[in-house]
Amino acid sequence: MIGDGLAAAALAAVIATVTALLVRPLLRLLPEPVPGDGRPIYRDLGSIGFLLVCGGLAGIAATVSWLALPRYAQPMWSMLAILGVLLAAIDARTSWLPLQLTRLAWLAMALASLLAVPLGGGVWVLVRSAAGAAIAGGLYLLVWLISRGGFGFGDVRFAPLLGAAAAADSWTLLWWALLLGTLVGGLVGVLRLALGRREAFPYAPSMLAGAYAACLVSMIS
């Protein structure tokens, strides 16, 4: 138990440091969106506070996944802790999910899924991961089509990252991640309505929170 705690603390420190160090270089690589709508542009996000928040959240995320999930799933969830947290943080500040960074996250997740095979996941982890990505992406695409664009397409592209990581562990975790992500997003929406705010809001943070809430449910059960 002590060893597990130390390993979780060490992993959290590494993931937090890596994430904080990657924020500014990755932001510089992103082409800036069209300015003028009052939202911050990418190069303005790289403050010390933003770095610390991203690093801290990534470390917490890595700790949760380490304590809740099998070791073969850790490479995928580590990528989610680094790039998923950064994407969600950018979305929270700008309501954009940069396509280039999302594609980089897809590639990193695919490579991480390959590492899961020799760590004990076997070939079937690749099948589950690919299917989970397709299921999550397909469900959010359906929501996007039904909402006729009222739901951001960036969230559709973000969903396969969550689906791939969750399904790598089990189908049960995938369904919990999708369900709890929807629940968190609904609660945020209701709270915003109660405060008189009716505009669209960044949804990726709720999706990501749902995935890690599913890890906590898995750990408790």
N, C-alpha and C positions, 0 to 999 in steps of 0.2 A: 504493500500500500504506500509506504514511504517512497519506495523507488518509483512508483507510478507518479506520485506527486512531483518528485524532483524532475522526472522526464517531462512532465507536462509543463513545469515552470521553465525548463531549459528550452523546450520547443516554442513556448510562448515568447520568450525573450528573443529567440532567433527570428521568428516570424514577424514580431513587432519591429525589430531592427531592419530587416530586409524590406518590409513594407514602407517604413518611413524613408529609407534611402532611395527607394524606387519612385516615390511620388513625383519629385521634381523632374527627373529625367524622362519619365513617361509623359508627364504633362507637356514638356517641351516638344515631344514628338508628335503631339496631336495637332492637326490643322484646326485653326480657330474657327468657331461657328460665326455666322453673320452677326456682328454686334448691333447694338442700338435698341434692344428690348429691355434694357435695365438689368439683365442677369449677368453675373460675373463671367468673364472669359477664362479659359483654362489656365493661362499663364499667371493669372492673378490668384489662383487657388493655393499656390504653394507656400503659404505662410507657415511659420513654425507651429502655430496652433493646429492647422490642418494636418501637418505631418504627424504631430503628436496624437491627434484624435484617430487618424487612420492606423497608426502603429499600435495604439492602445486597443482599438477595436479588433484589429487583426490578431493581436496576442490573446485576447479573450476568446475570440472565435476558435483559434487553434487549441486552446486549453479545453474548450467544450468538446470539440471533435476528438481530441486525444483520449479524454476520459470516457467518452460515450461509444466510440466506434472501434472496430477491429483495426489492427495495424496496417493491413494491406490497403485500407481505404485512406490512410493518412496522406499520401502524396496528392490525391485529388482534393481532399478537404484543405490541405495546406495551400494549394493553388487558389481555392475558393476564398480562403482567409486573406490572401494577399490581393489578388486581382478582383475578386468579388466585392470585398470591402471597399477597395478604391473606386470601383465602378458605382457602387451604391452611394458612396460619399460624394462623388462628383454629381450624381443624379440629385442628391439631397440639396446641393448648393446651386445647381444650374437647371435642374429638371431635364438635362440631356444625358444620354448614355452614348458616349462616343463610339462610333462604329469600329474604328481602327483598334481601340483598346478592347472592345468586345471580341473582335476576331483574334487578337492576341491571346485573350483568355480562353477562347475555344481551343487554340493550338496547344496552350499550356495544359489544359484539361485533358486533351487527347494524349499528350506525352505522359502525363501523370498516370493515366489509366493503364498505359503500358507497364509502368513501374509496379502497378498493383499485382500484376500476374506473378512475378517471381517472389513477391512478398507473401504469397499464400492465397491470393484471390483466385488464381487459376484463370483459364481462358474465358470462363463464363462471366467473369467480372466485366470483360470487354463487351460481351453481348448485353448484359444488364445495363451497363453504362450507356451504350449507344441507344438502346431502347428507351431508357429513362430520359435521355436528352430529347429523343423524338416525341415521346409522350408529353413531356412538359412543354416543349416548343409548340406542339400541335394544339394542346389545350389553350395556351395563351393566344395562339393564332386564331383559334375559333372565337375566343372572347373579343379579339381585335376586330374580326369580321362582323360579329354581331353588333358591336358598339359603333361600327362604321367610322372608325378612326378616332372615336372618343377615348380610346385606350391607346397609350403610346406604343409604337412598334419597337422602340428600343427595349421595352419590357419583354416583348416576344423573343427578341434575340438574347436577352439575359436569361430567360427561363431554361434553355438547354444546359447551362452551366450547373444550375441547381439540380435539374433532373439527372444529369450524369453522375454527380457526386452522391446524391441520395440513393439512386438505384444501385450504385456500386456496392452499397451495404445490403439493401433488401428492398423489395417492392413495398413492404410496410412503411419503411422510412420515406420512400418516395411519396406515398399517399399522404402521410402525415405532413411532410414538408409543403406539399401543394395546398392541403387543407388549412394548415396553420398560417401559411403565407396569405391566403385569401382572408382568413379571419383577422389577422393583424391589419391588413389593408382596409378591411371593412370598418374596423374599430377606429383607425386613423381618419377615415372618411367621415364617420359619424361625429367624431370629435371636432373636425374642421367645420362641419355643418352647424354644430352647436355653437361654434364661435363666429358663425356668420360668414365663413369662408367657403365659397361655392366653386372656386376655380379648380382646375385639374391640379393634382399634386404628384410629386415623385413617388413612384410605386416600388422601385427596386429595393429600397431599404426595408419595406414590409416583406417583400418576397424573401430577402436574405434572412431577416429576423425569423421568418417562419421556418426556414431550413434548420437554423440552429435551435429553435424551440423544439423542433422534431427530434433533434439529437438529445435534448434534455428529457423529453418524454421517453425516448429509448433508454436512456441511462437510468431513469427512475423505475421503469417497468422491467 
